[in-house]
Amino acid sequence: MKELTLRQMEVVRAVMIAGSIQGAANLLHVSAPGISRLIKHTEDGLGFRLFERRAGVFVPAPEAHAIFAMLNQVYHQVENLNAAVSSVQKGQNFALSFASAPSIAQFIAARAIRSIRARFPDLMIDLNILKIEETLDYLLLEQGEAVFMSSPVENSAIESTPLVKGRIVAILPEGHELAAKDTVSVHDLMRFPFIGVDPDDPYGDTLARPFREAGLTPHHAIRGRFAQTMVSLVRHGLGVAAIDEFSVAEVYMPGLVRRPLTEKAEITAYVVQKRGRQLSSFAEFTIERFRHELTEAASRGQWDPPVQK
């Protein structure tokens, strides 16, 4: 006994709907002779007629009525399947939860989410902003699938994967005397009120590294926990700072001047996730987009026009 293939079912249904070989060919965008040959081949294989021709119209043969009824059910199920696939492709009725450190969330997250929204227009996105000590509970309790951090999380249940290396840069208020320099040394920064992050904090420790390597110990006039706070303090003329370039990766930042450090100083962005957890395709795409945006920011570098000396 011969079984119907999916192609045969498609052609048989097209003839049933169109009522003619030519009409079925038009529906399927193929040649009429090909449709005619396939119908004959199918009937020969099954051993009975599928259609009768009445007044030039193909109608189901009496012995094939049950087959056509089942064929319609199959196609309705296929339509439901395609609708479900389309729903997943758009992110409909799905939620993506992930988190970011404030430094990466400031500008990079919005750019990545723009791409995620374009790919999955109906996906609900839940973005959390976390301190590094909040990351462990967030991932282990599966409140979200991934966290983007500027430091790795040291825990056997957590996996930290490097994404991109970026630079630590100097930021100055507009009109500052160091803005006349093409590059700024950590020695230069130490001559002015210095704004930083507690070096006992992993992010603060990374920002302090180029000073330690130069034999300097930063003395903070003001400490801020997050990059946005440091940027705001510098903008208001309260001091100078060293910060990761991802935190200031915007084309125009009024009130702020960005300069490369004379010393080589790098910072690594990580994606952190629960070890062994299978990520959704939405989360995997999100990681790819963050990697792309971080790479773009690191390769482009946002430097402000030099001030005339």
N, C-alpha and C positions, 0 to 999 in steps of 0.2 A: 504494500500500500504506500502510495507516494504522499509525502507531507507538503503542505504549502510553505513556500519560503516567504519572507517578509516582502520581497519585491513582487512576488505573485499576488500576495494579499493587497498590496498597494495598487497594482494594475487592475485587479478584479473590482476593487471598490471604486476606482476611477471610472470604469465602464458602467458600473451600476449607477453612479451619480450622474454621469454625463448622458447615458442612454445611447451612446454611439462610440465606435472606435476612434473616430476623429476627435470627438469631444474629449475623450479620455486622454488622447495624445496631447491635446491643447492644455489640459489640466496639468499634465506631467512634463510638458515641454520636451516631448520626444516625437519620433515619427510614427505615423499611423500604422505602417506595415509592421513595425516592431511590436506594437501593442497587439495587433491581430495575430502575429506568430506566437506571442507569449500566451495569449488566451487559448489558442488551439493546443499548444504544448501542455498547458495546465489541464485542460479538459481530457486530453489523451492520457496524461499521467494519472488523473483521478479515476478515469473510467466512466465518467458521466458528464452530461452537459451542465454548464453553469448558466448559459443564456439561451433564450429563444429570440429570434428576430421577428418582430411584428410591426408591419407598416414602416419598416426602416428603422425601428427603435429596438435596442437590445433590452430585454426585460429578463429578470431572473427566472430560470427554469424551475418548475414545481419541485423537483428533487433537490434544488439548491437553496430553498427558502431558509432552512435551518442554518445553513452555512453563512448566509448573508446576515442573519440576525446576530450570530456570534461574531461575525466580522465587524459589525457596527459596534458591538460591546468592546471588542479589542481596540478599535480606533478611539473610542471614548477614553479608554484607559491610557492609551498612548498620549492623547491630548492632555489628560491630567498629569501624566509623567512630564511632558514637555513644559507644562505650566509650573510644575514644581521645580524643574531644572532652571527655568527662567527666574523664578523667585529666588533661588539660591544665588544665581549669577548676579542678581541685583542687590543681594543682601536683605531681601524682604523678610520680615519676621525673624531676623537674626540681630543679635547685639554683639558688638566687639568691645571688650573692656581691656584697656591697657593703661600704663602709667608712665610718667616721665619725671626726671629731676627738673627743678625749675629752670636750670641753665639751658637744657635742651628744649624744654617746652616753650620758652620765650618766643622763638621764631621758627625753629626747625619743625616743631610738631605741627604748626599750622600749615606749613608747606606740604608735609607728608600727608596730612589729613585731606588736603585739597585733592591729591592724587587718589587717595582711598575713596573719597566721595565720588570722584569721576568714574572709578571702576565699579563701585558698588553703591549706586545712587540711593538705594532704600535702606542701607545698613545703618542701624542705630549705633553710634560711637560714644562710648563712655570713657573719657580721658580723666585720669586722676593725676594730681601733682603730689609727689611723695618726697619726703626726706629719706636718706639712705637707711636709717634705722627702722623705717616703716615698711621697707620693701619685703622683708622676710615674711611677715604675717600676710601681707597682700598676696604674695605668690603661694605660700603654703596653704592658705585658706582658700585658694583659687578664686579670689575676688577679681582677678584679671589674668591674662595669659602671658604678658611680658611687661618688663619695665625697662626704660631707657635711662641709663645712668652714666655719670662721668667717673664712676669708681666701680670696681668689681665688688660683689657681695661674697664674703668669705663664709661659706656654709656648705657642708657636704650634700645637703638636699637641694642646693641651688647651683645653677650653671650660668656662668658669666662669659659671654662671647664678645671679644673685641669687634667693633664695627669699623671705626675710622680713627686715625690719629689726627688731632688738630693742634693748633698753636695756643700758647698763652701770650696775650698781647697786653700792651699798656693802654689804659684809658685815662683821658685828661679832660678837664672842663675846657670849653671853648675860651680862647684868649690866653691860655696858660703858656708860660715861657717855653716849656718843653715841646709845645706844638710846632716850634720852628725846626725841630730835629726830624730827620728822615727815619731814624730808629731811636729808641729810648732804652737806655741800660737800666738794670735793676739798681745800679749805684745812683743813677739820676733820680729814680723814684724815691729813694730813701732820703733825699734832701727835702722832701715836702711831706705835709700831713698825709699819712698813708692809711688807706681804707682796705680792710681785708676780711678774711674769714678765719675763725679760730683754727690754728694748725692741727689741733687734735681732731678736727673734723676731716674725713677723708678728702673732701673737695678742697678744704683749706690747706691740707697737707700738700696736695698737688700744686696749688698756686704758690705755696711757699718754697717749693723745691728749687727754682732757679736762684732764689736768694741764698739758700743754704749752700748751693753749689758754688756760689760766688763768695762764700765765707761771710755772709751777712745774716743777721737775725732781724726779721721785720718787726718793727714796733708800731703797732696799730694805734692811730689816733682815734679811729672808729672801727668797730667790727659790725659786719652785717652777715646774717646767716645765708642769704640767697644772693644770686648774681643780680637779680632785678634790683634788690636793695642797694647793692654797691653801685650799680649804674645810676640810680636816682641820686645817691649821695654825691657822686662825682659830678653829675650834671648841675647840681646846685652849688658847685664850687667849694665843696667841703673837703676836698683832698684828691689824691690820685690813686690809681689801683692797677693791679695786674689781674687779668680775668681770662677765661677761656674764650676763644674766638666765636664759638657757637652762640654765646650769650649776647653777642653784639653783631650778629650776622644779618643786619638789615642795611638796605642801600643807604638810607638817610636817617641819621639819628641826631636831631638838632640838640645843641648844647653839649655835645660829646665829640671828642677827637680820639681816633684810634691810631695807634702806632705799633709797628712790629717791635718786639724786644730785640735788642742787640744780641743777647745771649740766646742760644737755642733752648727752647722750653716747650715741651709737648704735653698734651693731655689726650687720653683715649676715651672715646665714647663706647659704652658697652650695651648690649641687650642682655637682660637678666631674666631667666625663666626657671620654673620648677623643673628639676632634673627628672627626666622620664615622662613628662607630660606631653601628650601629642597635641600640637598646636593646630588650630583651625586654619583653613586656607586663608581666611581673612587676616589672621595674625601673621602668617607667613608673608603675605603680601605687604602688610604693614612694616615688618622688619626690613623687607627689601626696599621700601620707599624711604624709610628713615636712613638706611645705609646710603641710598642715592643722594638724599638731601644733605646729609652730613658731609659726604664726599664733595658735593658741589660747593658747599660753604667753605670747606678746607682748601679746595683748589683755587677758588675764586679770591678769597680774602677780601675783607671790606676795610679799605684804608681811606681815610679822609684826605682831601687835597692838602698839600703842604702849605704852611703859612709862610708868607714872604719874610725873609730875615731882614 
